[in-house]
Every structure is written in structure tokens, then in C-alpha cells.
Amino acid sequence: FQPAMLFEQGEEYHHEGLAIFSRFPILETNYLSLSRDPTDSGDFHQRLLLRALVCTPVGKINFLTTHLSLSHSARDRTLDEIGKMVASLEDPSIIVGDFNAVIDEEHKSWASKFDLQDIWKSLHDDKNGWTFNSWDPKSRIDYVFANRDLKPLSFSIEGTKAIEADVEAVGGVKDTKGLLYPSDHMFPLVRFTR
């Protein structure tokens, strides 16, 4: 876990950040604090790129996760920072996260500029792959990108099953429809080989 920000709520403090869990050994970790523009009202959270070098059955793989800004200009800037870090890494890389944008509409050239493949598109070009929001999915803002050294075997969207619950809509969700999901996002699940 790498905290990005600390929030004070009453007498409690809450960390917001990123985490990577692995069933395979993690050899090293580091993170990149993505740049912020204090004049951009949409770029108010500190954002990170968290990396773990994982020893997998198919060799060492860099696994990176991020949660990008709501600001279009901040995403433009920080996607470039992420791409440069990935390009500097020796071993193959997988980049996942909540990109807070439809990448193929807003940032078409980013993946190709850094020779990354959009895994959903490479396996399911004819389907939407929507991940947000769980109650009424209408967009794909959660992504998995990888170097071409890695070959995707399968990609599915998980977290689609809900339980009935009397829950109040919060955080921009207008109507939970009486359902409780594991998250407001559904989860990409990908299997790779080399």
C-alpha cells in the first residue's frame, strides 16, 4: 500500500492511495508521484503510479496501478509521465487502473506512443467492456494495458453480481436500484503468458 493523500474527517484521519496484492513473490516496489497543477480545480488529489516487480511462473513482470485525475489536462500530462516510466523498465509491464476517462476517445495515441496494447480491445474489439458504474454500466474507464512481450489469454469483467440491500446512493451514484455491488466499478480480470 502506498498512501497518496491524508484526509482529516472530524477526529479521524483517512489515507487514500493504491495497493498491490500478489500471490507471487514481490521482488521490489516503488512509486511515482504524478505531477499536479495547483491552478486546475479538477486536479486536487495527489495521484500515484505504484509499481511492483513480481516473480511469476513466466518470469519477472512489472505490475503497475494508478488512479488518474478527473481533469482532462491532468490525465494528458500524467499519462505521458506513466508512459515514460513504463518505457524505462527492463522487464515486461502490465498497467492497470481507474483512468477516469474513455481512453480511446480522449487519449487515442497514448498506448501506441509507448508501444502498449489495450488488452480489452485486443481480445474483444466488438464488445464494450464497460466497467463503470456497477449499477448502470455505460463506460469503460478501468483499463489493462501491457507491453507486446505479454500475450493475453483471456479477459473478463468481474464484480457484476449484486445482492439486494437497502443502501443509500452516495458519491455521484444517483440510484443504487436496491442493490449492493462489491464496488462502484466492475473489475477487469486478465490472464497472460509470454
N, C-alpha and C positions, 0 to 999 in steps of 0.2 A: 504494500500500500504506500502510495506517495501522496501526501496532502498537497493541495494546490492553494487552498484558502482556509481561513479560520473565521467562522461566524459566531457572533455572540447573540444568543437569544435568551433574554432575561438573565438568569443566573447560570445558564449553561453555555458551553462552547461546543460548536459542531465543526468538524472538518469536512471539507468537500475535496475529493481527489479521485485518483484512479488506483485500481488494483489488478494484479495478475495472479491467478491461481493456476498451478500446473501439477499434473500427476507425474511429470518427468522432472529430473533434476534441473534446477535453475543455477546456471554457472556464474552469471553476473547480472547486475541490474544497473541502470542509470536512467536519468530523465532529462528532458529538455523543457525548460520553462519557455513557453511560446510568448512572443512579444505581445505587448498591449499598447493600445493607443488611448491615452487618457482623455483625448478630446472626442472620442467616439462613445456615445452613450450606450450603444449596443455591445460594447467591448469591456464590460465592467467586471467580469470574472477572470481570475487568473486561469489560464489553460495550460495543460501539460501534454507532453508525449512521454509515456512511460515505456521503457524497453526492458525485456528480459531475454538473455541468451539462454536458450533451453536445449538440453542434450536429449534429443528424441531418437527413436529407433532408426530414423532415416538420416541422422546427423544433426549437427548444430543448426538451430534456426533462431533468428531474431524474431521475437513476438513483441509487437508494439501496439499500444492502445492510446486513444485520445478521445476527447470530448470537445468539439470545436465551438467557437463563439456563435451567437445568434447574428452577429454583424457580418454582412457580406464582405466588406473590405477587410475585416479581421480574418475571415476564412481565406480570402485570397492570399493575404500576407503569410499566414501561418501554414497553409498547405505547402507553400514554397519552402518554408523552414523544415517541415516534416520531410518533404521530398529530398532535400539536401542531406538531412541526417541519414535517411534510408540509403541514399546513394553512396554514402561514406562507409557503410557497413560491409564487412568482408563476407559474412555468411548470408544465405537466403533470408528474406524477410516476409513476414505477414503483418499487415497493418489493419487494425480493426477499430471500430468506434462509432460514436454518435457524431456524425459530421454536421448535424443541424442544417442540412441542405440537400437538395437533389443534385448530386454531383454531375450527372450527365447533362443537366440543363445549365447549371451555373459555372461549372469549372471543367468543361469538356477536355481541355488539353492537359490537365494536371497529371493524370495517371500515365498518359503516353509520354509526357516530358521526362518522367522518371522511370520509364520502362516498367510500369506496374500494370497488372491486369485486374480489372474489376471482376471478381470471381463469380458473382451472380450472373453478370452479363455473359461471361464466357461459357456458362453451363445452361442458362435459362433465358436466352435473349428474347424469347417470345412471351415471357411472363413478367408480371410487375414486381414481385419480390417485396411488397410493401411490409414495413416493419412498424409504422407509426400512424396513429396511436392504436393501441391494442383494442379499444372499444369500437373504433370505426376506422380501420386502416385505409389510408389514402395516399401515403407517400413512403418512399424508401429513403430514409436518412441514416440508416445504420448500415455500414459497409464493411466488406472484407476485400482488401487488396493484397496482392502478393507479387513477388518477382516471378519472372518467367521460368526460373530454376525449379519452382514448385509446380506440381501438376495437381489441380483439384480433382478429386474423385467424386465428391457429392456435396450438395449444398441444400440445406433445408431451413425453413423458418420455424422456430420452436416458440413455446410460450403462448400458444394460440388457444389453450384451453382455460376456461374461466370457471369459477364457482359462483353460485348465486349468493349475493351478500347485500346487506343494506349499508352501502357506503356512500359517503358524500363526495361529490366531484370537487377536486382541487387542482391547482397547478395548471390551469388552462384547459383541463378536460371539462367539457360542458355537460356531459351526461354519461354516467357510468352504466346506464341501462340495467341497473341492479346486479351488475356482475363485477367480480374481483379477479383481476389478472395478476400474474407474478410481477408485472411492471407496466408502465405506460408504453414501453417499447416491446416488440417481439424480438426474438434472439436469432441471429444467423448462426447456423451450425455447419461447419465445413470440415471435410476430411481431405487431407493432402497426402501425396507421395512425392518422391523426387525422380 
